[in-house]
């Protein structure tokens, strides 16, 4: 018999509609796979028991859009707009200073930050200056032990050659090499994606090439599109739809300022959307699209985006998403001289966006996203006895609207514990801090300290 573990007597939110939720139940894990969920599961002596009494047990969060390496320059952009961010990271040259060792420690630090917050899966929207950078980014994710889609992107070195509407430069063929070297099997924590510029940041010919390349590789294809002042004018979603390019393997990021007709196209084709509500509201991408997509039965997902300007946890993003959408609808009611009678978005829906819908968007819905027998055991335990949560009167509401990273007691990825009793396991935190600080110091020594930042 293989390794067995029983998470016992927790409040279990399965996110599986066929199973439902349990005020008190167990989760049996065998060889990293969920074997059984329900009350009073009987096990023999050869089984590790994790006492989850006083805990809320949920699937690991899924972050569908994150530039992971930016952890080494976290919070440098507390007052940055989107143009300011782009001018520093892309066109001003900061991203071009990166060495392979800088993106390694950035990815390791950023992935550990995600795990600490209960995010067990993420899409790393990477920008690759060389094959050596790609190798080191993958190494950082591997070392962290997170489940991730490594989305291979275009360079930040000489980014102006790549990131403009007339650029005919195509996705590097090095992604083919990376697929063979690191992602030859689907039965692993890391899978390959492509981070492409899309029709608003490259030529149409380059966009079509890059989407077709992603499909040849069987990779999720992600792009920033349809936001800011140009989103409404370009009608990029309609153009891709007319060309037959939209589909479930396309991940569209932001999409704040397109037409209702185009939201329906997204929903009808099954393309996924990553909403990054905090950064979008701050930087000027536009108001989060949540309700504009759900109006047509589309299912948005959640991403952190850039920790240059926000924290790296899903709890904050869930709160931003739900309250932004409620505020949008409530204001229309108030403008009619009426008071809202009901709220337009439920806490349960937002928790689904952060778990099962995120997994489906990354083509991992058969593996993770819910506590369903047969899926891999990506599991998070949240201490419901903490002062900010106790007493719990609505477990879903507690997770979505009241919890924070400090409440995350334990995190398991494919049944392996990466955090227990509130602490990450098997990491040399002093080494990581030292490497991250050295990397930050090098980047700023080459680029200069961005306006508003004052490194400690």
Legacy VTK file of the C-alpha trace (Angstrom):
# vtk DataFile Version 3.0
C-alpha trace
ASCII
DATASET POLYDATA
POINTS 456 float
0.000 0.000 0.000
1.280 3.509 -0.862
1.303 6.666 1.210
-2.009 7.480 2.856
-3.153 10.576 4.714
-6.477 11.438 6.320
-7.438 15.079 6.829
-9.956 14.589 9.602
-12.919 16.481 11.063
-12.651 19.710 9.057
-15.353 21.878 7.559
-14.920 20.747 3.948
-15.827 23.000 1.013
-15.330 20.634 -1.920
-16.301 23.008 -4.788
-17.705 19.859 -6.394
-21.476 20.281 -6.906
-21.962 16.506 -6.898
-20.391 16.239 -3.433
-21.481 19.483 -1.817
-20.033 20.823 1.413
-19.703 19.300 4.874
-19.823 20.933 8.278
-17.532 18.110 9.442
-15.900 15.544 7.187
-12.674 13.818 6.238
-10.537 13.810 3.093
-8.623 10.587 2.407
-5.537 10.953 0.223
-3.699 7.992 -1.287
-0.440 8.501 -3.192
-1.240 12.171 -3.693
-4.731 11.506 -5.064
-8.020 12.235 -3.318
-9.556 8.807 -2.669
-12.620 9.660 -0.609
-14.444 12.628 0.925
-17.093 12.342 3.606
-17.787 11.968 7.316
-16.205 9.277 9.488
-13.875 7.636 6.953
-12.357 4.488 8.439
-8.618 3.948 7.962
-6.113 1.475 9.286
-3.031 2.100 11.368
-0.783 2.823 8.374
-2.253 6.229 7.653
-1.076 9.700 8.673
-3.873 11.637 10.338
-4.045 15.439 10.088
-6.378 16.930 12.669
-8.489 19.528 10.852
-10.902 20.263 13.675
-11.473 24.006 13.764
-10.265 24.310 10.140
-11.972 25.126 6.856
-10.679 22.732 4.180
-10.722 23.987 0.583
-9.060 23.207 -2.749
-5.900 25.172 -3.395
-6.416 28.555 -5.017
-5.601 28.908 -8.722
-3.956 32.174 -9.839
-4.411 32.409 -13.609
-2.175 35.419 -14.251
1.008 36.361 -12.441
4.419 37.762 -13.447
6.195 35.687 -10.842
9.779 36.987 -11.148
8.661 40.483 -10.098
8.714 39.353 -6.470
12.292 40.689 -6.297
11.022 44.216 -7.023
7.795 43.857 -5.041
5.952 47.044 -3.984
8.319 49.277 -5.988
5.293 50.522 -7.934
2.885 51.507 -5.189
1.938 54.634 -7.147
2.419 53.435 -10.730
-0.144 53.738 -13.496
-0.085 51.177 -16.291
1.990 53.466 -18.589
4.443 54.072 -15.738
4.749 50.327 -15.139
5.299 49.627 -18.846
7.841 52.423 -19.166
9.879 51.019 -16.285
9.589 47.281 -16.895
9.337 47.063 -20.678
10.524 50.175 -22.468
12.709 51.896 -19.861
15.094 49.007 -19.613
14.604 47.592 -16.117
13.509 44.221 -17.479
16.496 44.193 -19.802
18.903 44.231 -16.853
17.768 40.803 -15.647
20.347 38.028 -15.406
19.368 34.339 -15.257
20.078 34.267 -11.507
17.706 37.213 -10.996
14.723 35.460 -12.553
15.573 32.225 -10.725
15.335 33.816 -7.299
12.385 35.932 -8.421
10.446 32.833 -9.442
11.442 30.909 -6.323
10.481 33.776 -4.027
7.253 34.536 -5.888
6.147 30.906 -5.987
6.811 30.459 -2.271
4.831 33.627 -1.581
1.925 32.083 -3.498
2.128 28.767 -1.635
2.267 30.545 1.701
-1.032 32.218 0.774
-2.740 28.962 -0.233
-2.226 29.362 -3.989
-1.225 25.897 -5.141
-1.452 26.552 -8.902
-0.497 29.582 -10.957
0.203 30.651 -14.505
3.617 32.285 -14.667
3.333 34.891 -17.430
7.063 35.064 -18.062
9.205 37.266 -20.265
12.319 35.487 -21.525
15.557 37.314 -22.363
17.447 34.114 -23.290
17.169 30.312 -23.109
19.273 30.466 -19.944
16.672 32.758 -18.379
13.937 30.260 -19.252
15.873 27.407 -17.654
16.400 29.367 -14.457
12.745 30.416 -14.256
11.687 26.789 -14.523
14.253 25.834 -11.870
12.807 28.374 -9.465
9.286 26.990 -9.896
10.509 23.417 -9.546
12.405 24.191 -6.370
9.374 25.865 -4.816
7.220 22.768 -5.348
4.251 24.656 -6.782
1.942 23.500 -9.549
2.345 25.927 -12.440
1.793 26.629 -16.089
5.055 28.136 -17.269
3.912 30.534 -19.992
6.922 31.231 -22.206
6.988 34.891 -23.273
8.917 37.353 -25.403
11.966 39.306 -24.182
12.145 42.354 -21.951
15.606 42.948 -23.402
15.062 45.395 -26.285
11.338 45.076 -25.593
10.536 47.910 -27.977
11.402 45.620 -30.888
8.712 43.178 -29.803
5.967 45.113 -28.026
4.329 47.263 -30.696
1.529 46.788 -33.200
3.734 46.459 -36.262
6.132 43.906 -34.785
6.333 40.851 -37.017
8.766 39.085 -34.683
7.395 35.724 -33.673
7.502 33.595 -30.560
10.931 32.064 -30.023
11.378 28.468 -31.171
13.168 27.906 -27.857
9.751 27.096 -26.394
9.868 23.878 -28.448
13.176 22.979 -26.815
11.733 23.778 -23.396
8.707 21.566 -24.048
10.939 18.581 -24.793
13.329 19.238 -21.930
10.918 19.990 -19.089
7.336 19.313 -20.133
7.375 16.056 -22.050
4.841 14.496 -19.660
1.488 15.831 -18.508
1.903 13.846 -15.290
3.943 16.482 -13.448
3.440 19.704 -11.517
4.715 21.980 -14.295
3.130 22.269 -17.728
3.903 24.546 -20.670
1.969 27.587 -21.806
2.729 30.426 -24.207
2.598 34.076 -23.141
2.050 35.915 -26.423
1.730 39.630 -27.120
-1.567 39.343 -28.997
-3.089 41.625 -31.641
-2.769 44.865 -29.651
0.974 44.460 -29.013
2.172 42.750 -32.198
1.175 42.381 -35.836
-1.806 40.246 -36.767
0.488 37.815 -38.574
2.613 37.352 -35.446
-0.500 36.801 -33.331
-1.860 34.102 -35.638
1.529 32.386 -35.758
1.893 32.398 -31.992
-1.609 31.015 -31.360
-1.046 28.252 -33.894
2.330 27.432 -32.314
0.702 27.129 -28.886
-1.865 24.730 -30.321
0.829 22.631 -31.967
2.495 22.343 -28.556
-0.772 21.639 -26.727
-0.123 24.705 -24.579
-2.451 27.239 -22.972
-2.064 30.497 -24.902
-2.356 33.690 -22.827
-2.381 37.343 -23.926
-3.132 40.809 -22.544
-5.996 42.190 -24.628
-9.011 44.497 -24.717
-8.215 46.973 -21.957
-7.269 50.587 -21.422
-8.111 53.291 -23.929
-7.425 51.060 -26.967
-9.566 48.054 -26.002
-12.863 49.409 -27.295
-11.356 50.812 -30.501
-9.433 47.728 -31.652
-12.226 45.126 -31.397
-9.530 42.447 -31.164
-11.909 39.861 -29.697
-14.251 40.199 -32.662
-11.344 39.918 -35.056
-10.047 36.743 -33.400
-13.556 35.315 -33.276
-14.122 36.005 -36.980
-10.838 34.239 -37.723
-11.902 31.184 -35.705
-9.106 31.674 -33.186
-11.082 31.900 -29.933
-11.365 28.687 -27.943
-10.974 27.101 -24.492
-7.172 27.020 -24.816
-6.995 30.831 -25.090
-6.577 32.779 -21.867
-7.477 36.459 -22.256
-6.108 38.806 -19.608
-7.953 41.932 -18.363
-10.457 42.520 -21.250
-11.987 45.497 -19.435
-13.133 47.728 -22.275
-14.727 45.676 -25.043
-18.308 45.503 -26.282
-21.080 43.342 -24.832
-21.147 41.515 -28.156
-17.501 40.547 -27.666
-18.099 39.327 -24.089
-20.728 37.009 -25.542
-18.202 35.755 -28.111
-15.793 34.905 -25.296
-18.463 33.051 -23.350
-19.789 31.197 -26.406
-16.341 29.955 -27.485
-15.243 28.950 -23.978
-12.165 31.164 -23.942
-11.069 31.958 -20.398
-10.591 35.394 -18.890
-8.181 36.368 -16.123
-9.462 39.266 -14.035
-6.819 40.986 -11.900
-9.171 43.372 -10.096
-6.858 45.212 -7.734
-4.229 46.068 -10.335
-6.849 46.870 -12.984
-8.632 49.348 -10.721
-5.356 50.893 -9.602
-3.359 51.174 -12.828
-6.071 52.190 -15.287
-6.796 49.026 -17.241
-10.501 49.672 -16.671
-13.219 48.448 -14.344
-13.119 44.666 -13.723
-15.325 42.874 -16.228
-16.764 40.232 -13.891
-20.496 40.840 -14.335
-20.193 41.717 -18.007
-18.961 38.175 -18.648
-21.245 36.302 -16.240
-24.181 38.047 -17.959
-23.536 35.670 -20.871
-22.784 32.632 -18.660
-19.021 33.131 -18.964
-16.826 32.197 -16.023
-14.110 34.696 -15.093
-11.041 33.632 -13.144
-8.712 35.516 -10.815
-5.082 36.577 -11.056
-2.683 38.576 -8.910
-0.755 40.067 -11.861
2.101 42.234 -10.516
3.340 42.302 -6.938
5.173 45.501 -7.855
1.871 47.120 -6.953
-0.214 44.679 -4.883
0.080 41.801 -2.436
0.451 38.238 -3.651
-2.598 36.558 -2.104
-5.967 35.479 -3.455
-7.964 36.684 -0.456
-7.502 40.328 -1.443
-8.377 39.652 -5.070
-11.596 37.862 -4.146
-12.638 40.829 -2.021
-11.768 43.343 -4.743
-13.665 41.333 -7.351
-16.862 40.821 -5.384
-17.106 44.342 -3.992
-16.212 46.025 -7.285
-18.985 44.148 -9.085
-21.479 44.767 -6.318
-20.593 48.457 -6.322
-21.008 48.676 -10.114
-24.513 47.239 -10.015
-25.558 48.980 -6.809
-24.643 52.344 -8.293
-26.968 51.814 -11.250
-29.799 51.095 -8.795
-28.985 54.156 -6.722
-28.977 56.313 -9.844
-32.615 55.288 -10.374
-33.419 56.693 -6.954
-33.839 53.216 -5.468
-32.010 51.075 -2.936
-30.489 47.682 -3.852
-32.654 44.756 -2.786
-30.147 42.005 -3.541
-26.466 41.704 -4.352
-25.530 40.632 -7.884
-22.589 38.321 -7.131
-22.346 35.669 -4.429
-19.381 34.680 -2.318
-19.710 31.107 -3.563
-19.369 32.209 -7.191
-16.188 34.120 -6.405
-14.701 31.132 -4.568
-15.483 29.030 -7.646
-13.707 31.591 -9.849
-10.653 31.312 -7.563
-10.563 27.505 -7.587
-12.423 25.227 -10.017
-12.913 27.814 -12.774
-9.255 28.819 -12.589
-8.222 25.176 -12.943
-10.438 24.748 -16.010
-9.011 27.916 -17.567
-5.491 26.481 -17.302
-6.658 23.155 -18.794
-6.149 21.485 -15.397
-9.776 20.959 -14.416
-9.365 17.185 -14.585
-6.499 17.378 -12.064
-7.279 20.090 -9.507
-9.698 22.840 -8.530
-12.067 20.799 -6.386
-11.808 18.181 -3.649
-13.138 15.423 -5.885
-12.107 11.771 -5.669
-9.654 11.029 -8.462
-8.156 14.513 -8.533
-4.743 15.397 -7.179
-4.748 16.513 -3.563
-4.074 20.235 -3.702
-5.592 21.158 -0.356
-5.557 24.202 1.926
-6.499 24.311 5.618
-7.640 27.668 7.012
-7.761 28.163 10.789
-11.357 29.064 11.572
-10.465 29.505 15.243
-8.383 32.635 14.590
-9.691 35.837 16.119
-10.735 37.367 12.786
-12.807 34.311 11.779
-14.270 32.881 14.973
-17.132 32.171 15.339
-17.768 31.119 11.738
-21.377 31.539 10.655
-20.864 31.119 6.903
-17.682 29.228 5.929
-17.746 30.403 2.315
-18.270 34.005 3.367
-15.472 33.632 5.895
-12.997 32.490 3.234
-13.973 35.058 0.605
-14.537 38.141 2.742
-12.810 37.711 6.109
-9.767 35.460 5.781
-6.186 36.463 5.006
-2.837 34.752 4.436
-2.144 34.595 8.179
-5.090 32.221 8.574
-3.564 29.636 6.206
-2.415 26.817 8.462
-1.499 24.060 6.007
-0.993 23.664 2.270
-0.620 20.404 0.349
0.350 20.049 -3.327
-0.410 16.628 -4.794
-0.646 15.374 -1.219
2.776 16.705 -0.214
2.845 19.151 2.691
4.523 22.434 1.748
3.157 24.404 4.717
2.155 23.137 8.163
1.208 24.931 11.375
1.462 28.288 9.624
5.042 27.842 8.338
6.496 26.862 4.983
8.477 23.628 5.145
11.990 22.758 4.017
13.109 26.203 2.888
16.185 28.196 3.828
14.500 31.546 4.309
17.721 33.406 5.073
19.294 32.174 1.826
16.221 33.194 -0.152
16.104 36.641 1.430
19.806 37.175 0.814
19.608 36.141 -2.847
16.495 38.255 -3.416
18.090 41.339 -1.853
21.266 40.873 -3.880
19.253 40.511 -7.062
17.216 43.631 -6.276
20.399 45.579 -5.538
21.934 44.505 -8.846
18.833 45.421 -10.880
18.605 48.875 -9.313
22.347 49.431 -9.673
21.987 48.888 -13.419
18.662 50.661 -13.950
18.472 53.129 -11.096
15.929 53.138 -8.269
12.453 53.781 -9.725
10.700 56.960 -8.618
8.890 56.469 -5.317
10.898 53.413 -4.237
13.381 53.514 -1.364
14.859 50.049 -0.837
15.644 48.744 2.629
LINES 1 457
456 0 1 2 3 4 5 6 7 8 9 10 11 12 13 14 15 16 17 18 19 20 21 22 23 24 25 26 27 28 29 30 31 32 33 34 35 36 37 38 39 40 41 42 43 44 45 46 47 48 49 50 51 52 53 54 55 56 57 58 59 60 61 62 63 64 65 66 67 68 69 70 71 72 73 74 75 76 77 78 79 80 81 82 83 84 85 86 87 88 89 90 91 92 93 94 95 96 97 98 99 100 101 102 103 104 105 106 107 108 109 110 111 112 113 114 115 116 117 118 119 120 121 122 123 124 125 126 127 128 129 130 131 132 133 134 135 136 137 138 139 140 141 142 143 144 145 146 147 148 149 150 151 152 153 154 155 156 157 158 159 160 161 162 163 164 165 166 167 168 169 170 171 172 173 174 175 176 177 178 179 180 181 182 183 184 185 186 187 188 189 190 191 192 193 194 195 196 197 198 199 200 201 202 203 204 205 206 207 208 209 210 211 212 213 214 215 216 217 218 219 220 221 222 223 224 225 226 227 228 229 230 231 232 233 234 235 236 237 238 239 240 241 242 243 244 245 246 247 248 249 250 251 252 253 254 255 256 257 258 259 260 261 262 263 264 265 266 267 268 269 270 271 272 273 274 275 276 277 278 279 280 281 282 283 284 285 286 287 288 289 290 291 292 293 294 295 296 297 298 299 300 301 302 303 304 305 306 307 308 309 310 311 312 313 314 315 316 317 318 319 320 321 322 323 324 325 326 327 328 329 330 331 332 333 334 335 336 337 338 339 340 341 342 343 344 345 346 347 348 349 350 351 352 353 354 355 356 357 358 359 360 361 362 363 364 365 366 367 368 369 370 371 372 373 374 375 376 377 378 379 380 381 382 383 384 385 386 387 388 389 390 391 392 393 394 395 396 397 398 399 400 401 402 403 404 405 406 407 408 409 410 411 412 413 414 415 416 417 418 419 420 421 422 423 424 425 426 427 428 429 430 431 432 433 434 435 436 437 438 439 440 441 442 443 444 445 446 447 448 449 450 451 452 453 454 455
